[in-house]
Every structure is written in C-alpha cells, then in structure tokens.
Amino acid sequence: MILLALLAQSVTTLSLDFSKPGVAVSPTLYGLMTEEINHSYDGGLYGEQVRNRSFKDHREQAPHWRAVGEGASIALEPTGGINAAMPACLKVKGGAANEGYWGFRIQPGTRYKLSVWAKADRAGSIEASLESADGSKVYTKTTLTGVGSGWSKLEGTLETSRSVPATTDGRLVLKTGADRTTWLGMVSLFGPTFNNRPNGNRPDLMQLLADMKPKFLRFPGGNYLEGSTFKDRFNWKKTLGPIETRPGHQAPWGYRSTDGMGLLEFLEWAEDMGSEPVLGVFAGYVLNGDVIEAGTELSGFVQDALDQVEYITGGPKTKWGAQRVKDGHPKPFPLRYVEVGNEDAFDVSGSYEGRFVQFYDAIKKKYPKIKVISTTGGKDWLGRRFPITARKPDLLDEHYYSSTWEMMAMATQYDAYDRKGPKIFVGEWAAQDVPEPWKDAAKKGPTPNLKCALADAAFMTGMERNSDVVEMACYAPLLVNVNPGGRQWAVNLIGYDALSSFGSPSYYAQKMMMERVGDRTVPVSLSGAPTQSEGGRTLPGIFTSATRDTKSGKVYVKIVNALPTAQEIQFEVKGAKVASSGSITFLSGQLPDVNSIEEPFKVAPKQEAVTGLSGSFRRTVPGYSVSVLELRVNE
Ligand code: AHR
C-alpha cells in the first residue's frame, strides 16, 4: 500500500525558464507499435469479418463454421483447394454459417462486400445472408450466381437497411442448395474501411489511432516478427498480392494469421495516419532459440531485408518497387528507420553483434541515410544491457513493461543518459498494475486503469524533457479484442469487440500528450512538491515537463499529479510574457477506474478555458490527474 507523505499545506512552485534554450524536441518522439497479438488484426483492425476464411485454422476440422439447414453437413477437405497457398476447402451440403470473430459487425445502412471462391458438382447459385446468430433475424441477403464445376470467385454486395440494429449478434450464412455438393475455397466479407481502402481497416479503430497523431508506426513486431519457429517468422514476401495467394502463418501468440495485414497494408495503415513506417526486419533469431549465425547463411536474410526496403522505397524500374506498383501503390513510401530484429538480448548464443553488423553494413552501403536500430545495448525491462561495440547503432531500442511504481521512478532515468551515445528508441513500454501480463491474460486486464495512466504520463514527462536523447517512443501492446479468448496480454491500450471500441485511460493520457508536443523543451523545475512513499521508497508526487512551439508561441505544460488530493500550483514564468488566456485539458478519476465497451468514456479528458494568466499565477490540478496547460507566450 502506498503511504502518502504530503507536506502539509505546502504550495508547489512550477518554474518555466524561457531565458534558457531548452533542447530540440524530436519530431518523431511519439508513435505507435503493433504486432499480431490479442487479435489485433484478424478479429481486430483488419476489416475481414469471416473467421477461418480459407479453412486453415485446423487440419481436421473447420472451426468457426457449422452446417445450416435441415440435413445439411460440412466437412473439411485438406486438399483440392483453390491453389497451393489455399490447399484446404470446405465441402458443404445444404448450407454453412460462419460465426465471425466473436460475432459480426452488423450496422444499419451499410454495404458489405462479399466474395466466395466456390465450385459444385452441379451448376447453381448461393444464397448469402447476414443473420442473427440463431438465424431468427435476417438482416440482409443476396444471391451469388455462377457456381460451376471449377473454382471461381463470386462477388456480391450485402446491404442493410437503416432499420437494422447495430449489433455483434450476427453470422454469415451461405445456402448452397440441398440438391448438390458445393466446395468453398475462401470466403471474405468486408464492411466499410478507413479511407475506403480495399482489403483495409476498421474505421472506428483507425480513427482512434489517427487521433493520437502518431509520427510513426513500428511493425511488424515484437515477437510476431521473429515467430515461434523459423517457418513462422514474418516472411514479408508471402504477405503480398491478392489475399487468396497469401498462405498465412502461425502467429507466436497461439493462433493463425491470415496475413491479410501484409507488408503493403502495414505501410498504407501508416500512410493513412500521416505516420512514417519504422520497419523491423527479420534478423536470424527465432523465439525457440534458433539462430542463423552471421555469415553466408545469413546473407540471404540480409538480401531479403534490402529487397524489403526496395519494395517500400524503390521506383518502378526496380524489381521490388515494380512489385509494389503492381500491388497497387505506385508512390514509394518514406523510410528512414530500420530495426534489426526484436529483443535480441534473449539470444543467449551471443550471435546478435555479428548479425547486427552484417545487416548494418549492408543497409548503410545501399541506403546510407537510413537510421539502423539495434535491439540491444540500451537497458531492457529485465535491466540488462548488451552493447554493440563493433558499430555504433543510430538508435538503441529499449523495452519496459514495468509496475506503475517503477515506471514513475523511471521518469528521471533519461536525465543522466550519455548525450554522445546512440539515441534511444523506447520501442515498447507500458506501466502495468498486474504482474506478468503475458500469464493468465484472460483473467486480467484487458486495458490499463487510471493508476497505469498516471505512471505512463509520468514516464512520458521524462522522455519529453530528454527528447534530445529519446528520439522515439511507442507503447505496447496497442490493441486487444476484449472477448473471452481474445487476448494473450493483459494490459493493452485500446479495446474492442466486433462492433465497438474504446480508448483506455492510458490511451487518453497519451493522446493528450501526443497531440501537444512543441519543437523545443522549456526548462522546468518543481519546488516544494509533495512526495509519495511505498515500502520505504520515496518518489515525487508530481511530475512535469514543458515544450513550446517556437512558431506559434504555444506552450504545453504537462503535470501529472499522482497524489489523491488536488494540488495548488504556483506557476512562475521567467524570460517570456504570458498571454492572459489559455486552456487546461485534464484526465482524472479514481486509481482503479477503467473504460470498457459499456462505459467507453468513464475516464476521458475534459477541457476548460483558463483566464487571468501572467508571469506568476496559481492553478489547482485535481487529485490523481494528468493535465496539459496550454499557454501562449511572447519572448
Ligand atoms: O508486446 C508484447 C511482447 O513483449 C512483444 O511481442 C515482445 O517484443 C515483448 O517481449
């Protein structure tokens, strides 16, 4: 239990000193990190609604499918599918229904694109409908004609009327006819997508992400990059092209990935948020401990990474740039950051330095402007450092999954970092109030409470004050399907089911801070601030940072009050004239407060206008709160 040692009646003074230059704020300070975990893509952001769409989720059965209609039957056939990438198919007599990812996203007045690869022993048609899970309500239906003896792709539109309710109570039914046997090779259903991208993303989740104004997107992992076994690494070349040619693979988090979210989709996702990609390349280390040592064998993977960079940035005359054009994106994407592997400190063979050097040299030779990120060398969440000495990485990726107390304690760790060393990329971090969020995740979480959000924000003040060293940071994991069985990690930023989504208190704390980052820090100090104690250890009760936008004169003062009581703060401004009006945005509540599907805005920011500001003024911040005070100054 936290014992709060409040200094009785003391007033905290927060001083902002504009007479000192501060440091430049990294323009890429805050971004997002993503991987396939917690059904982040399949059953999450990726707009596909049909689960087990190509019958690869199980070798002998067809989970998430069932026979529908009197005398109907379904059976998985492991061979005879539409192509080598999709060898399995579903033999159907009568009709089959798909249950979706914990239901379907049924919405009023909405058009759904349906595609079905099918063949039958007698020519005919398929009656497709979206219905309630028990079949008692039919929301919309259509007929797909032209089923023949060979595989063909049938396409149609399902459109709901405006009176259809918004619900997850749905299933997709395909009535194939009692008089024949039909085989289904791949079935896909998409509702509207963000920016109307084909094979695109769920609009509500994309909006939540874009609203954070992330400067970059780190992908594809995380453990998802490495894979549990070598064949299940993120093999980007197999994630390109039409969805029926992508074989998919087993994700390390216990379920298969369709790879519908492939390399191009990651890039378009970043583009749609106005972010730049931060590309993690497979670097020869697999989660089961297998390693491809530096040398000839690794050179194939180094070439694979160079091809990947060419796919992203190359012109139409390059082999892989031409492939991207063919895949539908003529314009090259920007790419300034490549990360070699993920968490290679777990590679106990000690091979990382050699592997890193091989990648580093090859990338720098062909793309000298790309910044190469090492996954070791910084401090990680187990407190380890494995410095690379043969080369100086441009950035070191540090990961922190820490208790709320430790995260607050780390608010000052970057004050002491070596200014001459590599820059820091905090590529995964989160404050958590449950131990080991990867164990028994179904019983914990799914999203952080206000206590976590306060610690997150406190840590961010430290990154912001030191953003001459911390060049980039991104929280993880980002997304979680909140349904039972949907998650493998307990503390995740954004939750959703098939229909609705919500940001956690940590989401809002980060959004408030990410939306308001200037281009220079303002030297800030606190005096007379109360402290907090736990188990004999003492930490500040209040955390702060300040940045300014040198063009507009806007100043953003971030204040985290980790104490239960409101705090009166005396602001003293030196070296600039403060305009009399501004605003304050704050997030507050009780420590255990969480948001949920049912109460998405229980903890959400509120904004108030502030007047009477000057070089010396007082303002009270609520107990347990994150506040951003916006001022305007003339220097
Ligand atoms: O974010 C969850 C996992 O934590 C990531 O996949 C991995 O990089 C880290 O260990």
Residues whose N, C-alpha, C, O or C-beta is under 5 A from the ligand:
A	BS01	AHR	G222 N223 Y224 E343 A476 P477
